Amino acid sequence: MKYENCEDLDLLAYLRMRMHDDERKSVEKHLAACARCRHELRELSQAEDQLVQLLTPVMPPDELLSKTLLKAYEQRPPVNVSPISEVVSPQAYGPRRATASDKEHLLRYLVPWTLSAALLIVSVFLAGQVARDSTSLKTMQRQLAAASRAVTLQPTQVQAGATGKVVIMPTQSGIQLLVYISNVKPTTGSQVYHVWLLHHGVRQSAGVIKVNSNRVGVLQVPLTGPQTSSDTIGITLEPNAKTKIPLGPKVLGANQV
């Protein structure tokens, strides 16, 4: 496959290693000659790294988790181990308070996550079926990657260096919307970045974003009904989260969402 236009590339699928070898080689050939797409790929990669720290971890439902564990125990029964208190005595080393790095380590290695709850749940379910049907697993993973979309947000003159991405993932009831913005001014006090969705001129709020001192902010929200058909997205800097219409300047936006 030969990619003539940047718009033909599915960089999200490439980043998640969900392409055939021939497709990956074609994308890599295009990337070698296209600075724009290399920049897009770097932004997507940075966005996923930031989401590990900024998004609320999502775990599968108890029923699904139980079924998955039962399948695993059929292959390898659980091993009885001694309680932690018998292995290491707290008195031996004194109390230790969890640090931010500890929490980040746990988040990275104990809470598998994806860009949406839907993909996480489906991935957990599919992982339990690997031994029985690896072909179906690969097929469904490719379908999930193809179904998700990433849209680049364009900055306005208000904050010309601002960057942003919108990731749209289909779910059973609608879509999961992830908005990632960076290189924007940190919010202070009651300030927020308000995410607006427009469809045929009708504006609706998708939520608000607080931006930290690293100039990064994330919004994760499920959408149903008319909101799933939005064709334009705009982000404005507002004095507070209670505004019903944009009062502040537009900072980022994209058409044909």
C-alpha positions as CSV (number, residue, x, y, z in Angstrom):
1,M,0.0,0.0,0.0
2,K,1.3,3.4,-0.9
3,Y,0.2,6.5,1.0
4,E,0.0,9.5,-1.3
5,N,-1.7,11.9,1.1
6,C,-1.1,12.6,4.8
7,E,-4.9,12.2,5.4
8,D,-4.7,8.5,4.3
9,L,-2.4,7.5,7.2
10,D,-3.9,6.0,10.4
11,L,-1.2,7.1,12.7
12,L,-3.1,6.0,15.8
13,A,-3.2,2.4,14.5
14,Y,0.5,2.6,13.6
15,L,1.4,3.9,17.1
16,R,-0.5,1.1,18.7
17,M,1.2,-1.6,16.5
18,R,-2.1,-2.6,14.9
19,M,-1.1,-2.8,11.3
20,H,0.1,-5.5,9.0
21,D,3.8,-5.5,8.2
22,D,3.3,-4.2,4.7
23,E,1.2,-1.4,6.0
24,R,3.7,-0.4,8.6
25,K,6.5,-0.4,6.0
26,S,4.4,1.9,3.8
27,V,3.7,4.3,6.7
28,E,7.4,4.3,7.7
29,K,8.4,5.1,4.1
30,H,5.9,8.0,4.1
31,L,7.1,9.2,7.6
32,A,10.7,9.3,6.4
33,A,9.8,11.9,3.8
34,C,7.1,13.8,5.6
35,A,8.0,16.2,8.4
36,R,4.3,17.0,9.1
37,C,3.3,13.4,9.8
38,R,6.4,12.8,11.9
39,H,5.3,15.8,14.0
40,E,1.8,14.4,14.2
41,L,3.1,11.0,15.4
42,R,5.3,12.7,18.1
43,E,2.2,14.6,19.4
44,L,0.1,11.4,19.5
45,S,2.9,9.6,21.3
46,Q,3.3,12.4,23.9
47,A,-0.5,12.5,24.3
48,E,-0.7,8.8,25.2
49,D,2.3,9.2,27.7
50,Q,0.5,12.1,29.4
51,L,-2.8,10.2,29.5
52,V,-1.2,7.5,31.7
53,Q,-0.7,10.2,34.4
54,L,-3.8,12.4,33.8
55,L,-6.7,10.0,33.1
56,T,-8.8,8.3,35.7
57,P,-7.9,4.5,35.6
58,V,-10.8,2.4,34.3
59,M,-11.3,-1.1,35.4
60,P,-13.6,-3.7,33.8
61,P,-16.9,-4.7,35.5
62,D,-16.7,-7.2,38.3
63,E,-18.6,-9.9,36.3
64,L,-16.2,-9.6,33.3
65,L,-13.1,-9.6,35.6
66,S,-14.4,-12.7,37.4
67,K,-14.9,-14.5,34.1
68,T,-11.5,-13.6,32.9
69,L,-9.8,-14.8,36.1
70,L,-11.7,-18.1,36.0
71,K,-10.5,-18.7,32.5
72,A,-6.9,-17.9,33.6
73,Y,-7.3,-20.2,36.6
74,E,-8.4,-23.1,34.3
75,Q,-5.0,-22.8,32.6
76,R,-3.0,-22.2,35.8
77,P,-4.5,-22.6,39.3
78,P,-3.7,-19.8,41.8
79,V,-0.8,-20.4,44.2
80,N,-1.2,-19.9,47.9
81,V,1.3,-17.4,49.3
82,S,2.0,-16.2,52.8
83,P,0.5,-12.9,53.9
84,I,2.6,-9.9,53.4
85,S,2.8,-9.4,57.2
86,E,4.6,-12.8,57.5
87,V,7.1,-12.1,54.8
88,V,8.1,-8.6,55.8
89,S,7.4,-7.1,59.2
90,P,6.5,-3.4,59.1
91,Q,8.3,-2.9,62.4
92,A,11.6,-4.0,60.8
93,Y,11.8,-1.0,58.5
94,G,9.3,1.5,60.0
95,P,6.3,3.0,58.3
96,R,6.7,4.2,54.7
97,R,4.4,6.7,53.0
98,A,3.5,6.1,49.3
99,T,5.1,8.7,47.0
100,A,4.0,10.1,43.8
101,S,6.5,7.9,41.9
102,D,5.0,4.8,43.7
103,K,1.5,5.7,42.5
104,E,2.7,6.3,39.0
105,H,4.5,3.0,39.0
106,L,1.4,1.2,40.1
107,L,-0.6,3.0,37.5
108,R,1.7,2.0,34.8
109,Y,2.1,-1.7,35.7
110,L,-1.0,-2.7,37.7
111,V,-3.8,-0.8,35.9
112,P,-3.7,-1.7,32.2
113,W,-5.5,1.1,30.3
114,T,-6.4,2.3,26.9
115,L,-7.7,5.6,25.5
116,S,-11.2,4.5,26.4
117,A,-13.2,2.3,28.8
118,A,-14.7,0.5,25.8
119,L,-11.4,-0.5,24.3
120,L,-10.1,-1.6,27.8
121,I,-13.0,-3.9,28.5
122,V,-13.0,-5.4,25.0
123,S,-9.2,-6.0,25.2
124,V,-9.6,-7.8,28.6
125,F,-12.3,-10.0,27.1
126,L,-10.3,-10.7,24.0
127,A,-7.2,-11.6,25.9
128,G,-9.1,-14.4,27.6
129,Q,-9.9,-15.9,24.2
130,V,-6.4,-16.0,22.8
131,A,-5.8,-19.7,23.3
132,R,-9.1,-20.6,21.5
133,D,-9.2,-18.1,18.7
134,S,-6.1,-15.9,18.1
135,T,-7.4,-15.1,14.5
136,S,-10.5,-13.5,15.9
137,L,-8.5,-11.5,18.4
138,K,-6.3,-10.0,15.7
139,T,-9.2,-9.2,13.5
140,M,-11.2,-7.5,16.2
141,Q,-8.2,-5.5,17.4
142,R,-7.7,-4.2,13.8
143,Q,-11.3,-3.3,13.6
144,L,-11.1,-1.3,16.9
145,A,-8.0,0.5,15.7
146,A,-9.7,1.4,12.4
147,A,-12.8,2.6,14.2
148,S,-11.0,5.1,16.4
149,R,-10.2,8.5,15.0
150,A,-7.7,11.2,16.0
151,V,-8.2,14.8,15.0
152,T,-5.6,17.6,15.3
153,L,-6.8,20.8,16.9
154,Q,-5.6,24.0,15.3
155,P,-4.5,27.0,17.4
156,T,-5.8,30.6,17.0
157,Q,-3.7,33.7,17.3
158,V,-4.7,34.0,20.9
159,Q,-2.2,31.2,21.8
160,A,-0.4,30.5,18.6
161,G,1.8,27.8,20.1
162,A,-1.0,25.7,21.5
163,T,-1.5,22.2,20.4
164,G,-4.2,19.6,20.9
165,K,-5.7,16.3,19.8
166,V,-9.1,14.8,19.9
167,V,-9.5,11.0,20.0
168,I,-12.9,9.6,19.2
169,M,-13.6,6.0,20.2
170,P,-17.0,4.3,19.4
171,T,-18.7,2.6,22.4
172,Q,-21.9,0.5,22.6
173,S,-24.0,3.6,23.6
174,G,-22.2,6.3,21.6
175,I,-18.6,7.5,21.7
176,Q,-15.9,8.2,24.2
177,L,-14.3,11.6,23.6
178,L,-10.7,12.3,24.7
179,V,-9.4,15.9,24.4
180,Y,-5.7,16.5,25.0
181,I,-4.3,20.0,25.0
182,S,-0.8,21.2,25.6
183,N,1.4,24.3,25.3
184,V,-1.5,26.4,26.6
185,K,-1.5,28.9,29.4
186,P,-2.2,27.2,32.8
187,T,-5.5,28.0,34.3
188,T,-5.7,30.1,37.5
189,G,-8.4,30.4,40.1
190,S,-11.8,29.5,38.6
191,Q,-10.5,29.7,35.0
192,V,-11.2,26.7,32.7
193,Y,-10.8,25.8,29.1
194,H,-14.3,25.0,27.9
195,V,-14.8,22.4,25.1
196,W,-17.7,23.2,22.8
197,L,-19.3,20.9,20.2
198,L,-21.2,22.2,17.3
199,H,-23.6,20.4,14.9
200,H,-25.4,22.4,12.2
201,G,-24.7,25.5,14.1
202,V,-26.1,24.2,17.4
203,R,-23.6,24.5,20.2
204,Q,-23.4,22.1,23.2
205,S,-20.9,21.8,26.1
206,A,-18.7,18.7,26.3
207,G,-17.0,19.7,29.5
208,V,-14.2,21.8,30.9
209,I,-10.5,21.3,31.3
210,K,-8.1,22.6,34.0
211,V,-4.5,23.0,32.8
212,N,-1.7,22.4,35.2
213,S,1.7,24.1,35.5
214,N,3.1,21.7,32.8
215,R,0.6,23.5,30.4
216,V,-1.2,20.2,29.8
217,G,-4.9,19.3,30.2
218,V,-7.1,16.4,29.4
219,L,-10.9,15.8,29.1
220,Q,-12.3,12.3,29.0
221,V,-16.1,12.1,28.6
222,P,-18.7,9.7,27.2
223,L,-21.1,11.2,24.7
224,T,-24.5,9.9,23.5
225,G,-27.3,11.1,21.3
226,P,-26.9,14.2,19.2
227,Q,-23.5,15.0,20.6
228,T,-22.0,12.0,18.8
229,S,-22.7,13.7,15.4
230,S,-20.8,17.0,16.1
231,D,-19.0,18.3,13.1
232,T,-17.0,21.1,14.8
233,I,-15.1,21.4,18.1
234,G,-13.9,24.6,19.7
235,I,-12.1,25.3,22.9
236,T,-12.3,28.7,24.7
237,L,-10.7,30.1,27.8
238,E,-13.5,31.0,30.2
239,P,-13.5,32.8,33.6
240,N,-15.3,29.8,35.2
241,A,-17.1,26.6,34.4
242,K,-20.6,28.0,34.6
243,T,-20.7,29.8,31.3
244,K,-23.5,28.7,29.0
245,I,-22.1,30.4,25.9
246,P,-18.5,31.3,25.1
247,L,-17.4,34.5,26.8
248,G,-13.7,34.1,26.5
249,P,-11.4,33.9,23.4
250,K,-11.2,30.8,21.3
251,V,-7.8,29.0,21.7
252,L,-8.1,25.8,19.7
253,G,-10.5,24.3,17.2
254,A,-11.2,21.8,14.4
255,N,-13.8,21.3,11.7
256,Q,-15.0,18.0,10.2
257,V,-14.7,16.2,13.5
